[in-house]
């Protein structure tokens, strides 16, 4: 048996056993990812970030008083940490007020601890006082249980002690739905004037065999420690804290970060963006987190309080860490751009709320609005009544979720009201909005605001009558007028509360419903942003190449466009990309901007970029290149899954040198940033296409100098203002010339030119692109036999014409009329530009949507939509596309066996109808290290007849009866990243794609029918990085549904080395075998093949400089045809590419490819001339 056949026999034997095993493995991961058994981990801190095993975040809180502070540090010193490896959490805290306190908290994200008996963790305090504190648990219903640790500590054991806290089952508490875990430290944990330190590790819930002792009653109020008499000696302070001094609470060490309660709360839930390395959502009002390498991080020494005012005597305050709002979908302010459509303000709770009730954080509502109160809990509101009147509050179904019902009886009185105390800074509030529905009675409604000196300002709506529909009341802040009290000025910085009053018109009793009190806020000014914000790029230019050069990996393609679909301002930058590689390692594309002078980012704590994804599973990577050409990267794996604008906010400390990048001094020189790269990286090696938008790149930090932090050249765009028209007019020019030499055509010199123009007035904009056809220099002029010169000018074509209307409504971001770019993916609608129609884009709540209608000839049209919804770790995406095709009937046509003549009027007949719908569900687990996804789809196709012609289709014949075809799609996938060990990525996929699943707008038409349709099979792949090397492997097996003896199997191994400066080296080998014979009765696809192939590839890539890049690869294919007496052939391919960027605007491109086919008859003839060619081109963009 030949070696090749023996290898396939081994693969075939293996796949039979893996076929069922891969499905079982995916199911096992799905069910076993939440750890089961004798313990349930909460956090072992070994990943040294704020994300825990429950999927939530940890954060810190203080009482807000000047003498209280707490800092976090992840320590790996073997002399300090718990265990032989990893990290432990170190809390360093300081409390200098009599009844002060601070706390560390973890969001448990609905963790189910019901099967377990105890909460256990390890701790080591700087002294015995530090180890005696309060542990408080809260469920999602608001119930709380607190336990003092001093009653449950184990004996000393080399400094570390075990803490076993039995779970009390005798109280009203939902152990199956936990919300928050808190460790509350108070003055009793300290010696006067000495900071305390506490090491924590291995927090988990456990099953124990012993009898569980009851926990203490909830919310203990420890007696206040009496102030010592003057003559009482102060206890001697303990020895130095743990192993060495604690990091200063004023200037923490590099790995230390001090969080304000505001920032901590915002980190407990993210809607959309997450960082692989830290996963922290951005703070709407930027506040310092970890310090950047190479600079001293500033620290917020006075975090804003969130908890209510402490009770007298030092009692632990009530816990009000309500599940916080995800970040709003608007950016922090951009200093050089006006906030045209509103921006998120900092959280409003800047002072302790006065007694009474919990004060939940505002949550995002419609675009530009924040939720002051969702009106779901009547306990949040206090009631007042005129003498003899009464008011009852209760929750009822509302506009979305719950609303509050105000059921009143006036009796002998005339008014009732409810109020929500809130000492809040609403100085940037522009409007207040609420929903109201009168159920019974006719009343006057008053909405009032009061400030610190009890100035009352209000708005009155008279004689509201019962209605069946909800009414929206939107009150601009200037419409609140002074009524009484205080002075005649409303101080929005000290709002005491919101009041809603109902007064009598007719009827003695009635009911009114109130829902969703929201407020709109303007963008803060630079002076209002603590720490400062510096714009890096606004993307306000009509030609991206004025600032960015294009990066392409392997055979990938990227086009950059400036488009009016902006998050803010006039333009964003659009990436139209194709990711394609022949290796087993995913490839990338990117946009790179090198700066004339280096940027000094000392003091910068976060890099921020607004991104709008395309629904793909590709990754976004940000590269920062410092002075010695070290590349520091941060990757977001899920941001492109959403089709809504999202803020990617990355702590500078999260940038690291990737395993495949060369290291120099291994120090991030943040004071000399040379270049920024925005890259899209494939999550697999399959060819994929897509579109991504970016806008508003900025950094935040302390004491930032815009002249040193921001590059002046990135802010420049080619803008020609027209003040007389109050509009903006921009234009760009593309000029392209190419020399080509192909066997079919010989040598040619082609040229091409394009002019881009767009203008904007208010919300309206238009874009035109006028271009020339490609023309050979040799065909532009010639002399005839008489010596007469003839000229042949290239035809001018209009390649793009669009009208855009932006921000029509909070739920409608953009309307586009004219040429459309549509990309819904391989299965439904692949990227197409050229069709004309109408496209709408926007969002409703947490769901983003795109919808389009394309006009085709006669009554033909296509319509579709994509909706993406993010719900915590779940992501749902649904797509549908419908295509209706008709043709004109001319002359006599055969209809049902009879000749039918057309009339003089236009008569059309239906030719086909095609529908495809898909639903994809994705779930992230184990700190995003595990991703499970399922994609289900169905394609329905009906053929009524045949046609000829494209732009003027004409009926050829009509069938006696419609011919219906349908096909289903099912793809189930489990992807692992850094799991079960670091730098390992793997995937298990099972797919079932019906023989007739062939939507009209599928990817690559007939190629799709061969590569993807008519199959069931599975795919296994892995990528392991070790030192400077990558090892990748893939095995793919399919069986054809049309005939089970037809199949395809493919295996591939790749090894890459990246240790040499600016050089990539990779070798790979692939075995491939396929037997397939099929002719489609629906499309023109037909194939008959039986071949085996082994190919070997060697690849070398070289980046000589930022301007000069080149690569070359050689491939040898050994092909066997078993059906042709095992005939053997060898095909050799050599290809090289050379790119030189004279500047961002100009590029010289050269490519050579040589293919020697094993059988000369296999050589394709004609376009696209991609087997043997030489090309040299010059491209200019302005």
N, C-alpha and C positions, 0 to 999 in steps of 0.2 A: 504493500500500500504506500502510495506516495506521501511525502511529509504533509503536503497541503491537504490531501484527503483525510489523513489521520487527524490533523488539527481540527477539521470540520466535524469529524466523528466525535472527538472529545467535546467540542462545543455543543453539538446536538444532544449528546448524553447529559451534559450539564444543564442545558436549558429545560429539558423535560422535568428535571427535579426543581428547578428554580421557578418554573412557570406558575405553579400554585404557591410556592414559597414567597414570591415577591408580593402577592396579594395579601398573604397572611402577615408578612412583615409590615406592610402599610397599615393593616388593621390593628396589629399589635401596637404599633407606635401611637395610633390614634387613641387607643384605650389605655395604654400603659403610661403615656406621657405624664398625666397627673400621678405622681408617685403613690403607689398603694403599698399596703403591708403594715408593718409595725410602727412606722413613723411617717410623718408628713413634713417635709422641710419647708421652712419659711425663708431663711437666708443663712448661708454659711460664709458670706462676704468674700469668697475666694475669687470672684470676678472683679472685686474692687470698684464697684459702681453702685448707684443708688437703686438699681432694679432688683427686686426680690423674686423668689421662686413662685410666688403667687401671681406674678405678672404686674404687681403694683410698684410704687416707688417709696423710698424712705425720705424723710425730711425732718427738720428740726423746728421747734417753736420756743418762744420765750414769752414772758409776761409783758414785754414791751418797755419795761422800766430800764433806765440808763445803766443800772448796775448788773444787768443780767445778759449773759451771752453764752453760746455753746458752739463748739466747732467739731467737725468730723474729720477723722483721718483713718485711712486704711493702712495698717502696718503689716510688714512682711518680715521684720527682724526676728530671726529664730529665737532670740533671747526673750522676746516679748509675746509673740503671737501664740495662739493655741494650735497644737498639732505640729507635725513635721513639715508641713508645706502650706502654701496659700497665704491668706490674709485674715486679720481680725479687725473688728471695728473698734476704734478708740474715740471715746467722747471726752472732750476737755471742756469743762464748764466753770462758770464763775457767777456767783449770786451775791450781791452786796447790799441788798435791801432786806428788810426784816421779814416780809412775807413774799419774797420773790421766788421764782421757780423757772425752770426751763425743761424741755422734753425732747426726746427722740421718738419719732413715730414712723410706722410703716403702714401703707395702704395694703390691706389683705385681699382686696379685689373679689369679695364674695367667697373666700376660702371656706371649704367644708371641713370642719374639725369635729363633726358629730361622732365619727367612729373612734375618737381618741379620748384618752383619760387625763392627760396632763400636758402642760406647756413646759418645755425644758430648754434651758440654754446654759452656756458656760459664761462665767464672769470673773473678773479680776479687778479689784478696785485699788486705788492708790492708798487707801486706808479703809478701815472697817465701816466708817460712816458712808463712804461712797457706795458701798455694796447694799445698803439698806434704803430702798426707794419704793415707789409705787408703780405696779404694773397695771395698766388699765386696758381692758378689751371692750370693744363696742361692736354690736351687730348692726346690720343695715336698717333695722327698725328703730334704732336709737337707744336700745337697752345697753346698759353698761355694767361691767363687773370689774372691781379693782381689788388688788391683793398687795399686801406689803411683803417685800422679799425677805425681811429679817426673820420671819417665822418659818422659812422653808429652805434656808441655805444649808448646804452640806458642809462637813468639816473642811478645814483648809487642806489643800492638796497642791503643794508646790506653787502657791499663789493663785492658781485657778480653782474655782469652786463650781460645783454643779448646783443649779437651781431647778427644782421640780415644783411646779405650781399645779396642784390638782384642779381640774375643771369642775366647777360647782353645777350640778344638774338640778338643784332645788330651787333655782330662781327662774324668773321669766327671761329667757335669753335664747336666741336662735344660734346655736353652735354650728349650724349648717350654712350660715350666710354671714361670715365675719367681715366687718368693715375696716376696723383700725386696731392696731396694737400700739400702745404708748408706754414709754418708760419715763416717768415724771420724777425729776430731781428737784429737791427743795433745799432750804437753808440748812436743814438737819444733815444733809450730805456733805457739809463742808466744815473745815476749821476756819474761823474768821480770817479774812484777808488772804487765804491761800486757795488757788484754783484747784478743782478736783479733776480726777481722771478716772475713767472706767473703761475696761476692755470687755467687749461682748463678742461671743462667737456661737455658731451652731445653734440657731434658734429653730426649734421644731416642735410639733405636736407628736406625742407618743402614746402607745398603749402600754399600760403597766399592769402587773399581776396583783399588786397589793390593793388594799381597800383605799378608796379615794376619800380623803378627808374634805369636809366642806370648806369652801373658800369663805373669806370674810364678806360681810355685807357690802354692797356696792357703794362707791363714793365715800370712803372713810374720810373723816375730817380730823386729822391728827391735831392734838392740842398744840396751841401756839407756844413755841419756846419763849419763856419769860426772858426779858432782857437782863443780863447779868448785872448785879449791883456793882457799883464802882470798885468796891474792895475785892470783888470776886476775881481770883486769878484766871487768866485765859489759858485753856489747855495748850500744851506745847504742840506746835504744828508737826505733822508727820515727816518722815524722810522724803527725799525727792520722789516725784511721781513716777512710778513704774520704772522703766528702763530709760532714764534720761529725762530732760525737761519737756514739758508739754509745749506744743506749738503755741506761740503767742496768739491771744484772741484778737489782737489788733492787726498783726501782720502774719497770718498763718504761713506754714511751710508749703512747699510746692504741692504736696498731695493733700493738703488740708483745704477744705472749703467751708465757708461760713454762709449759711443760708438764712435769709429772712423768712419768717413764717409765710409771707406772701409767696415767695418763690417756692418754698417747700410745698405749699398746698397745690400750687399749679402743677407740680410734678406728679401728682397722684393719679392723673388720668390724661391721656393724650388722644385726641381725635385726629388721626392721620399720620403725623410724622413721628418717626422714632429713629434714634441713632443706634447703630450696631454696638458701638463701643461704650456708650453711656446711656443713650435712650432717654435723655431728659427733654421734656417739652420746653419751648422758649418761655421766658417770663415776659408778659406783655410790656411791663416796664422793666427794661433790662436791669438786672442786679447781678453782682459778681458771684461767680461760682468758683471753680478751680482756677488757680493762676496758670498762666501760660509759661511754657519753658522759656528760659532766658530772660524773664522779666519778673519783677516783684508784683504780685497781684494785689490790687486794692481790695479792701474789705469793708463791707457795710457794717459798721459797729453799732448801729441802732436799728435793728430790724423792726418793721412795723408790727404791732401786736395784732393777733386775731382773736384771742380768747376774751371772754367777758371779764369784767373787773373782779379781781380775787375777793373772796369772802373774808370777812374780818377773822383775825386769828390765824392767818396763814393756811386756811383750808385750800385743798386742791380745787381749782376752779372747774366749773362744768365743761366737759369736752364738747366743742362745737366744730370739730373737723368734719364738716359735711363734705360729701363727695363733690369735688370742685369742678369748675367749668373747664372744658378744654379750651385751648387758645382760640381767640377769635380769628377769623380769616382775613384780617386786615393787618398791615405791617405796623411796626413801630415807625415813628416819623422819619422821613428822609429830609435832611436839612435843606437840600437845594431844590426840593420839589414840593409844591403845595399838595396837601392831602385832599385830592379832588373828590374822593368818595368816602371820607371818614376813615378813622383809624381807631384801633382799640386803645383805651386809656389804661392806666394802671388800675389794679383792683381798688375799689372805693374804700375799703375798710382800713383807714389809716389811724384810727383811735379806738380804744376799747368801746364796745357797744354797751350802753347802760343796761344793766340787769335784764330782767324779763326773759328774753328769748334768745335762741341761737340766731346767728346772723350768717346765712349761707353766702358763699361767694357768688358774684354775678356769673351768669352763664351766657354763652353766645346765643343770640336769637337770629333774626334775619340779618342779612349783611348790613353792617353799620350800626347794629343795635346790640346792647347787652341786656341781659335779664336782671332786673332788680329783684323781682320775686315771681316765681312761677305760679303762685297762688294755689299750692297744693296742701298746705298745712295751716289750719286755722290757729294753731298755737303760736304761730309767728306774729299774730296780730292782736293788739289790745282793743277792747271795745269800750265805747262811752255812749251814754244816752241822756237825752233830756229827761227831766223829771216826769215820771209816768210812762216813759217809753222803754222799749227793750229791743235788743239786737242779739240774734243767734248766728254763729258762723258754722258752716259745715262744708266738707268737700263734696263736690258733685262732678260729673263728667263735663269737661271743658272743650275748648277749641282743639287742644292737643293735651292729652293727659287730664289732670284734674283742674278744677276751678273752685273758687270760693262762692258759696251761696250766702248772701246777707238776707236773712229772714227777719223782718222787723214788724213791730207793732208800736204805733205812735201813742196809743192811749190818749192821755191828756197832754202829752208832749208834742213837740214839733220836729225833732231831729234825732238821728242816731249817726254814729261814725265809728270807723276803725282806724287804727294808726299802727305804724311799724317804726319803732325807734331805731335810729341809725345815725350815729355821728359819722358822717361820710363826707369826703371831698368830692363834690360833683362839679368842680369849677369848670370842667370842659364839657358839661352836658349841654347839648343843643336842643334836645326835644325829649318829652316824656310821652310814652305810648302805652295804652292799655285796651283790653277788649272788654266790652260791656254788653249785657243783654238783660232787659227788663222783662221779668216773667209775669209779675202781677203788680198792679197799682201804678199811679202816675206820680212821678217824683222829680225833684230837682237834684242834680248830682254835682257835688263840689269835689275838686281835686286840689289839695293844698300842700305847700311846702313850708316848713318852719326852720329857721336857722338858730344859731347859738343864743342870740338875744331875743328869741321868740317872736321875731318878725314873721307875720303870716302873709304869704302870697298865695293866690288861688286863681282858679278858672272855674266858672260855673256854667252848667248846661241845664237849661230850664225845660220843665214839662216833658220829661222822657216817658214815652208810653210803651206798653208791652209790645214786644216784637218776637217773631219766630227765628230771626237770624241775629248773629253776633254783629255788633257794630264796633269799629275801630276808632278810638279817640286818640288823635295825634296832636300834641300841644307843643309848639315851639316855645322855648324858654322865655322869649320876650312877651308871650301872651299871658304869663303869670303876672298878675297885678297886685299891688300892695293893698291889703285889707285892714289889718290892725296889728297892734303890738310892736315892741322893739322900735326899730327905725324904718325908714322907707327904702332901705337897701337890703336886698336879699344876698347874704353871704353864702355863695355856693360851696365854699370850702368847709363850712361848718353846718351842714344840713342835719337837723335833729331827727327829722322823720318825714314820712309821707302820710297824709291823712286823706281818707275817702269818706265823705259825709253825704247822707241822704236826708232831704227835708221834704215835708209834706206838701203835696199839691191837692190830690184828691184820694180818698180811700184811707182807711185807718190802719191797714196792714198790707203787707205785700212782700215781694221777693225780687232781688236784683242779683245777677251773677257777674263776677269780675274775674278776669283771667289775664295772665301774662303782662305784668307791669314791666316795661322795658324802657331803656333810655338810649339815646343816640349821643355819641361823644365825638368831638372834633379831635384831630391829631394834636398831641402835645407839642409845644415849641421846644427848641433846643434847650432852653433854660429849664424846662420842666422835666427833662429826661435826666435822671441822676446818672452820673458817670459819663454821659456823652454818647453820641452816635455819629459816626462818620460814614458818609456815602462812598462806596467804592465804585459802583457803576449803576446808573439809572437806565441804561439801555435805550436812551433817547437818541437814536440815530436811525437813519433809513437804510444804511449799508453796514451790516455787522462787521465786514472785513476791514472797516476803518479802525477797529480795535482788536479783533480776534482773528487768529489763524486756525485752520482746521487740522485736527489730528485724526488719522484713520489707522486702525489696526487691521492687518491682513488684507482681505478683499472688501473691507467695509467701505461704505460711502456715507458722507455727511454733507448736507447743504444747510447753510445758515441763512435765515430770513428775518428781517425786521417786520413785525406785523402789528396791527392795531389792537389785537386781542391782548391788552395789557392788564396787569393787576392794578397798576396805578400809573398815571401819566398817559403818554400817547403811544409808546411802543413797548413791546417785549421782544425777546430774541427767540426764534423758533428753530428747533433742531429737527430736520427731516432726515432720518437716518435709516441705513440698512446695515445690520450686523451680519457678517459672513466670514467664515473661516474654514479651512480644511483640517485644522488641528483639533485635538480633544480638549483644548483650553479655550474658554470663552474669550471673545475679542471685544473691542471697544471702539468708540469714536469720541471726539471731544473738541472743545473750543478752548484755545489757549491765548492768554494775553500777557506779554512780557512788558515790564515797565522800564521807562527811560532811566528813572532813578529808583533805588530800592525803597521799600516802604518800611517805616518803623512802627511795628505793632506792639511795642512794649506798653502794657496797660490794657491791651485788648483782651477781653475775656470770651467773646463769642463771635463767630462768623455766621452771617445770616443771608439767606437767599430764598426768594419766593419761586416756587416751582409748581408747574401744572403738568401732571403725568398723562400718560396715554393708555392707562389700564393694563400695562404690561408688567411682567415680573422681573424686568431688567432693573439694574441697580444704578443709583446716582453716586458718583464718586467726585469728591472735591480734593484737588491736589494743590498744596502750597509749596513752592520751591524756594529754598533759602539761598544764601549767597554762595555756598559751596556745592550747589546743585543737588542737595539732598531733597528728595520728594517726600513730603509729609502728607498723608492721606487720611480721609475719613469717608466711610461708605454708609449710605442709607439703602437698605435692601427693599423697602416697601413703599417708598414715597411715590414712585411712578405708578403704583397700582390705582391711585385715585386720579380722577379726571378733573378735580377741583384744585384751585390755587391753595397751596399749603406753604407755610413758612418752615424751611429747614434751618434750624438753629443749632450750631455745633460748638460746644466748648473748645477753645483752643487746645486745652489739655487732651482732647480726644484725638488729635491728629498724631499719627504714628507713621514710622517708615514701614511700608508694606514688605512682606517677606521676599518679594521678587524685585525689590529696588535696591540699588547699591547704597551703602552707608559710607559716610565720610567721617566727620567728627562725632556723629551720633548725638548732636545737640541741635535743637530747633532754634535757629538764629532768627528769632521773631523780630529783631531790630533791623533785619535786612531781608525782606521778602522780595524776590525777583519776579515771580510769576504766579498767576492763578490759572488753574485748568478746571473746567467743568466737563466731566466725562459721563457717558452712558456706557455701562458695562453689561454685557449679556450674562444671563444667569444659566445659559446652556449654549451648546455649540450649533444648534439649529439656526438656519438663516431666519432672521426676524427683521421686520420693518416697523417703524413707528414715528411718532411726532411728540416732542416735549417742548414746553415753553419755560423760559426763565425770565425773571424780572427783579429789579431792586436788590442789588447786592450791597450789604452794609455790614459794619462791625460795631460792636458796643463795648464799652469799658469805662475806665476812669481817666480823667485828665488827658483826653485824647486831643492831639493837635491835628486838625484836618490837613494842614499843609504837609505833615510828615506821614500821616496814616493813609490818606487817600491819594491816588494817582490822578493828576490833572488830565492826563491824556485819555483816560477811560470815560471822562464826562463829556468829551467832545463828540459832536455829531454834525453831519452836514445838513444844517437847517437854515432855510432862507425864509425869514418871517415876512408876512404881508400885512402890516399893521392896518392898512386901509380896509382890508377885508376882515379884520379880526380873526384871521385864520393862520394856519401854518402850512407852508408848502415845502415839500422835500423832494429831492430827486437823487438818483444814483445811476451810474453807468457801469456796464459790464462789457469788456472787450476780450475776445478769445480767439486765438489762432493756434492751429494744430497741424503738424506734419505727420502723415501716416503712410506706412508702406505695408500693404497686405497683398498676398498672392493674387487675389481675385481682382483687385483694382489697380495695382501698381502704386506708384508714388503720387500722393496728393497733398496739397496745402489748403486746408479749409479755414474759413474764418466765420465769425459769428459775433453779433453785437446786440446789446439790449439796453433800453432806457427804462428806468423805473421812476414813477412819479406818484406821489400821494399828497393829499391835502386834507386838512381837518378844520371843521368849524363846529364848535360846541360838541355835541355828542355824535355828530355826523362826520364820517370820513370816507374818502374814496381812494382807490389805488388802480393805476394803469401800468401795464408793462407792454412795451412795444419792442419787437425784436425782428431781426432779419433771419431768414433761413440760412442754414449752412450752405456755403458755396466754395467750390474749388477755385483757387487762384487761376488755374489753367482754363477754367470755363468762363472767366469774367470778360475776356476780350480775345478776339482772334481776327486774322486777316483772311479774306476770301481769295480766290484765284485772281481777282482783278486788283487786289491790293487794298480793298476797302476795309476799314476797321469797323467791326461790329462789337457792341457792348451788351453784356447780359447782366443786368443788376439783380441782386437777390430779392426775392419777394419779401415784403414787410408784413408781419402778422401781429395781431393783437393777442398776446399770450395770457393776459390776465386783465380782468376788469371786475372790480368789486366795489360795492357800497356797503359800509358798515355803520351800524348804530349801536353805541355802547351805553350801558347802564340805564336802560329804559325803565327798569323796575328792580327792586331788591332781589327778585327771583329770576330776572332775565339780564344776564351780563352782556351778551353780544348777539346782534342779528347781522348776518352776512347775506347779501344778495349779489349774485353773479357767479364767478368761478369759485368752486368750493374745493377744499382739501378735506378728504374724509379718510379716516383710518380707524377701523374697528377691529382689525386683526385678521389673522390668516383664515379663520373659519367663516367669517361673515362678510367683511368688506375691507379689502386690503387698500393701502394708500393709493388714492387716485386724485389727480388734479386735472381739471379740464372740463369736467361736467359743470353745468350751470344750474343754479337753483337757489333755494333759501335754506339757511342753517341757523338754528337758535341754540344758544348755550347759556347755562345758568345753574342755579342750585335752589333747592327747596329744603330747608332744614339741613339735615346731614347728608342729603342725597344730591349729587351732581348729575346733570343731564346734558346730553347733546341730541338734537333732533334735526333731521334734514328732509327736504323734498327735492329731487332732481327732475327737471323737465327734459323729456326726450321727444323724439319726433312724433307728431300727431298727438294721440291721447296717451302715449306711453309715458311712464314715470317710474321713479323708484323713490321709496321713502324708508326711513329707518330711525332708530333711536338707541342710545346707550345710557343706562342709568347705573351709577356707582354709589353704593351706600356703605359707609364705614361705621361699624358698631363695636367699639373697643377692639378686641383682637380679631373680630370677624370682619370680612370684607365680602360684599355681595355685588355682583355685576351682571346685569341682564342686557341683552342686545337683541334687537329684531330688525330685519331688513326685508322689505317686500318689493318685488320688481314686477311690473305689469307691462307687457310688450304687445304692441299691435302693429299691423302693417296695412298699407293701402291696397285696396283691390282695384286692379285696372284690367280692362278687357274682359275676356271670359276666363273664369276660374272654376276649377273642379271642386265642387262642394258636395260631399256625400255621394260621389259617383255621378253627379249631374253638373252640366256646365251652367254656370250662372254668370250673366253679363253685368258689368257695373254700369251705373248711370253716369251722367255728366258731373254729378256732384261727388265730392270726396266721400268715399266709402271705405271704412276701415274694418278689419276683422281681428279678433284676438288671436295672438300667436302663442303666447306662453304666460304663465304666472308662476312666480317663484317666491317662496317664503322660507326664511331661516330664522330660528330663534335659539338663543343660548342662555344658560344661567350658570354662572361660576360662583362657587362659594370657597373662600379661603379662610383658614383658621391658623393663627400663630400660637405656638406653645413654648413653654420652657425658655422664657426670655428671648423669644424669636429664634431660638436655635432649631426649632422644628416647625415646619410649615406644611400643613395638609390642605389639599385643594381637590375640588371635584368640578368638572366641567361637563354639563349635559346640554345636548342640542338636538334639534330636529329640523330637517329640510323637506319641504313639500314642493313638488314641481308638477305642473300640469301643462301639457303640450296640446295645442289646438290645431296646429298645422305647421307649415314651413314657409320660409320667406327668403328673399334674395335682396341684396343691397344693405348698406349700413346707414347712411344718412337719409336715404329715401327708401325705406324698406317696402318691398312689394310682395304680396301674397303669391306663393307658388302653388300651394295646395292646402286644403283643409281636411282634417281627418273626419271619418264618419262619427267618431265619438272621442271625447278627450282621453288622452293617455296620461295616467297619473303615476308618478314615481315618488317614493319617499325614502329617506335614510336617516338613521339616528347616529348620534355622537355621544360617546362617554369616555372621559379621560380622568383617571384617578391617580393622584400623585402625592408622594411624601418626599419633602426635601429637608435635608439636615445640614446645618452650618455650625462649624466648631462643635460638633457633637458626633460621637461620644467623647472625642478629644479635639484639641485645638488644631486649627488650620486644616481640618478635614471637611470637605463638602461632598455630599452624596445625594443621590436621587433614585427613587424607585417609582416607575410609572407603568400603569396598565391602561391600554386604550382599545376602544372598540369603535370603528368608524365604518358605517354602512356602505355597501356597494354604491348606493345612489345618493350618498351625502355629498352633493356637488353643487353648492349654492352658486348662483350666477356671478357673484362678485368675489368668489374665493381667490386665494392667492395663486398666481402663476398659472391659472387655468389648467391646461392639460398636464403640466408637471405635477400639479396637485393630485390629479387623478391617478398618477403613477405612484407618487411618494406617500400619499396620505389616505386616499380613499380605499375602500374594499379591503379592510384588514382588521384583525385583532392581534394584539401582541403586547410586548412589554419592553421596557428599556431600563437598564441599570447603568449608572455611571458614578464616578467618584473623581475627586481632585484633592490631592494631598500635597501641602507645601512643607518642605523640610529644608531648613537653612535657606540656601539660594536656589533650591531646585523645586520644580513642580512635577508631580507624577499624576497622570490622568489616564483613566480607562473607561471604556464604554462597551456595553454589549446590547444589541438590539435584535429582537426576533419578532417576526410577524407571520401569520398565516392568512392567506387570502380567503375572504368569506365566499367569493364566487366559486371556489374550488379548493378544498382543503389541501390537495397535494401541491398547490402553488404556495411558495413561501419565500421569505428573504431573511437572511441572517447576516449580521455584521458585527465585528468586534474590532476595537481600536485601542492602541496603547500609545501614549506620548510621554516623553521625558524632556523637560526644559530646564536650562541652566541660565541663571540671571546674575551670576556673581561677578562678571566682568563689566567694567564701567561702560555704560551706554550700549551694551551688546546683549542681545537675546539669541540664544541658541536652542533649537529644539529638534528632536528626531521623533518620528512616529511611524508606526506600521499598522496596516489595516488588512483584515481578511473579510471577504465579501462573497456571498453566494446567493443567487436568485434564480428561481424558476417561475415564470409568469406568462400566461397567454390570456389576453382579454381584449374584447372589442365592445365598446360601450354603445348601447342603443339610445343613449341620451346625448352624449357629446361625441366629438370626433376622435376621442382617444382610442388608440389601438396599439397593442404591443405583443411581441412574441420573443421571449428571451430565456436563455438557459446558459448561465455563465458563472464561473468562479474567478475571483480576482484577489491577488495579493499586491498591495502597494506599499512602498517605503518612501518617506519624505524627509528631507533635511532642510531646515530653515535657519537663516541667519538674518537678524535685524540689527541695524546699526544707526544710532543717533549721533552723528558727528558733532552737531551743535544744535542749538534751538532752531536754526534756520535750515539745516541740512539733515535729511533722513533718507535712508535707503534700506532695502531688504531684498533678499534673493532666496529662492527655494527651488529644489530639484526633486522631481517625483519619477519613480519608476514603477510601472504597473505590469504585472505578469498575469495574463488572462488565459483562462482555459475554457473551451466550449465543449462540455461533455456530449452534447447532442450532435457534434460534428467530429466524431472520432477523436475526441479529446484534443482537438487542434489547439495549439498554444501560440500566443502572441505576446509581444512586448511593446509597450508604449512608453516613450520618454518625454518628459515635460520639463522645461526650464523657464522660469519667469523671474524677472527682476524689476524693481520700481525705484525711481529716484525722484525726490521732491526737494526743491530748494525755494524757501520763502524769502524773496528779496525784501519784502515787508509784509505786513498783514494784508495789504491791498494787492500784492502782486506775487505770483507763484510761477515757477518753471517746473514742469512735470514731464518726466520721461519714463516710458515703460516698454519692455521688450518681452515677448513670449515666443517660445519655440516648442512645437509639438511634433513628434515623429510617431505616427500611429503604427501599431502592429500590422494593421491591414489598411493599405492606402484608401480602400473604398469607404472606410469609416470617417474620413476627413470631411467635415461639413463644408458646404460651399455657400457663400453669400453671408448676408447680415446675420448676426452682429459682428462677424470677423473676429472672434475671440479665441481662436486656436493658434494662429500664427500672425504676429503683427509687430510693428515697430511704431511707436508714437512719441512725439515730442510736442509739447504745447506750452503756450504762454498765456496766462490769464491775469487780467487787471480788473479790479473792482473799486469803484469810488462812490 
